[in-house]
């Protein structure tokens, strides 16, 4: 491994709590909350960044008990924030639910009951672009090297945000450099039945034992996007469930989940290094 990469297992040494920040969504009226993990290689140079989008359960632990702050972020989000910071990237977890009154998130099977202001195709992508704009204005971030990473409902929002030819697609050179989507639902309100062609490279990670969403539907969307000329690929892990990268004992006690977690983290690491670069080289 290069100086700018780490063993995925080390990301579970949580490290310091991230900094709480606020910034406006590109929806024009919502002030969002974010948690910024500082790069481990931070110095006087500008460094790449990753915007992170949580799933339907929200940004926080199920054990938060009404306390929603950096100390109660879910294990998955703490792990990944630390993981990306150890690569030398700024990592910004976006809380898009809390500012709208739903910090506790939603249980499985609640999709049809969720409020329209959390729409993953028309609203949540605007939160991602709000985070992108905020990072671009910082003097310690490489504005042209910012990636997007989402999980579940946030992965669906990631796909919608990266789609070319929509009303929210940014002008050339103003969007994300690349994106990763972990186990998204690919129905996407019926907007991409003919495939999703992204404006920048996208990688999708899914499992065949996903109990919440269909990996087959995502494979179809990806294949149609490829046929349209898009740089989008899907990796499907045999036997892996929804949330297979969750570091909890209950998820990682299943070998298929543990294998998928380790393999996907290595692939994600290589993918972002390819498009964001190795921050160690900038020292």
N, C-alpha and C positions, 0 to 999 in steps of 0.2 A: 504494500500500500504506500501511496505517496504521503508526504508530510501533511497534506490537507485532508486525509481520509482517516476513518477510524473503524474499528470493529463494531458492528451494530450492537453487540452486547453491552458495550461501554456506555451506550446512551441511557441505560437504566440507572447509572449513577447520576441522579437527577441534577446535581449542581445547584447554583443559586436560583432563587425565584426570579421569573421574568419581571420586567418593568411594566406597570399598567400605563397605558396611553389612551388617548381619545383622538378621533378624527372623523370627518364627515363621510357618510356613504355617498356614492354618486347618485343616489336616489333624490338628492337635493334637500332632504329635511331630517334625516336620522343621524344623530351623533352616535357613532359606534364606540365600543370599548375594544381595546386590543391589548395583547400581552407580548412584549418584545423580548426575545431571547437574544442577548448580545453575542457576537461572534467570539469564539475562543481565541482566534488569532487577531483580535481587534488591534489596530494601530492607526497611524495617521492617514492611511490610504483608504480609498473608497472600496467597499466590498459588495459582493452580490447579496441578494435577499430572496427569501421564500415567504409567500403569503399562505397561511394555513386556514382552511375552512372546515369547521366541525360538522358533524352529522346531526341527525334528528334528535339525539339525546342531549345536544347542547355542548358547550365548552367545558362543563364542570363535572366533577365526580357525582355519582349517584348518592354518595355519602356527604354531600356538601351541607345538607341540613339547613338550607336558607342562607348560608354564607357563600357568596359568589365573588371570589377574588383570585389572585394568583396562587394562593395557598390551596385552593380547592379545584384547580384545573384537573381534568381527568388524567389518569396515568398515561394513557395513550398520547395525549397532547403534550404532557411534560416530557415524555420520552422522545417524541419527534422534535419538539422544540430544542431539546438538548442535542439531539442527533444532528440537526442541521447547523446549530451553532458550533458544534465541534468540527464541522467541515470548514468553518470559517465564514458562514453565511449569517446575516441577520435573519431571524425567523419571527414572523409576526402572526400570532394566533388571533383571528378575528372572532369576537363574540357578536354574532348578528341576532341572537335571540334575546339576550338580556336587556338591551336597550329598548326592545319592543314589548317587554313585559313577560317573556317566556324563558327566563334564565334556567329554569329547571328542565327544559327540553321536553321531549315527548316519548312515550313508550312505543314499542313495536306495534304495528297494526293500526296506528292512529293517522295514517296519511290523509284520509278523506276528511278528517276533523281539524286539520291544521288551518290556521288563519291565512287569508290571501296575502297579508303583508310579509309572509315568509316564503313566498313562491320561489322555488329553486331555479326557475327559468327566466323570470322577469325581474325579480327583486334581489335575490341573493348574489347574482353576478355583479350587481351594482355595488354591493358591499365589497366584493373583491377588488373592483376598480377604485373604490374609495381608498382601500388600503394601498393599492399600487400608487395612486397619486400622492399619498402621504409619504410613502417611502421614497418616491422620486424627488421629493423636495428636501430630503435630508442630505447633508453634506458629507455623510459617511457611507452612502449607498451608491453603487454603480447603477444609474438609472436605466441603462439598457440591458441589465442582467438581473431581472426579477422574475422568479418562477412562481407557479401556483400549485398548491397541493391540497386536495380535498378528500374527505372520507364520507361514504354513504350519501346522505342528502347533500352534504357539502361537495361531494365528488360529482353529483349530478349538476350542482351549480357550477362546478369547475368546467364540466363539459360544455354547458350552455355559454359560459363566459368565453370559452376558446373558439366557439363556432364562428366561421367566416360568414359574411353576408347577412347579418342580423342588424337590428336597429341599435344594438349596443356594441357591435364590433368596432374596436378602435381603429383609427387611421394607421397606415403603415408605420411601423417603428414605435408606436405608442402603447402597444399592448404588452402582454407577458412574453417572456422569452421561450418558455416551455411549460408543460403542466403534467401532473400526475393525478390520476383519479383512482382511489381505492374503493372497490365494490360499490359503484354507483348504481342507482336505479336508472335504467335507460329509456323509460317511457317518455320522460321529458315533455309532459303535457301534449304529446302528439306532434311536437314541432319539428322532429327530425326523423320522421319515418323513412325518408329516402337516404338516410345516412347523415353523419355529422362530419363535415370537412373543416378541420381546425385551421386557423391562420398561422399557427406555430406548432411544433412537435408536441404530441400528447401520448402518454402511455397509460393504459388501464390495467389494473390488477384485480382479479376476481377469483372466486373459489367455486368448485362444482357442488359443494355442500351448503352453499349460501341459503339460509332459511328465510331470508327476508326479500331478496330481489333476484331477478333472473340473469344469470351469467350468459345464457343463450341469447337473450334479447340484446345484451350489450355487444356480444360477438357479432350479431347481425348489423347493428348500428355501425360498429367499427369497420366491418367488411365493406359496407356500402360507402362509408367515408373514404376508405382506401381506393375503392373503384372510382371515386370522384377525384382522386389525386391527392387526398389528404395524408399528411404524415401522422398517422394514428395507428397504434398497435395495441393488442390486448394479450396479456399473459394470464392463463387460467391454471390455477393450482388444484390438482386432484384432492378431493376430500376436505378442502379448506372451507370454513364457515364464514358467515358474515362477521366482520370484526376480527379476522384472524390475526391481525397485528396487535391486538390488545394485549399488553404485557401481563395481564392478570393471570393468576394461577389457573383459574377455571378454563380460560381459553388456551393457555400454553401447555396444559396437561394433555391436550390432544396433539399427537405427533404431526398430523397433517397441517394443523394451524401453526405449530412451532416451525416446521419446515418452510411453510409459505411465508411466514414472518421473516425468517432469516434470509431466504432467497430474494424476496421482494425488496427488502431493505438494501441488499447489495445491488440489486438492479436499479433501484431508485437513486442510490448514491452515484452509480456510474452514469446514469442518464443525466442528472443535474450537473455533474462534473463536466460532461460533454458540452453542455450548453451554457452553463454559468461560469465554467472555468475553475481552476484550482486556486483558491485564495492564497495558498502558501506561496505561489509563484510571485505574488504581488508584494511580498515582504521585502 
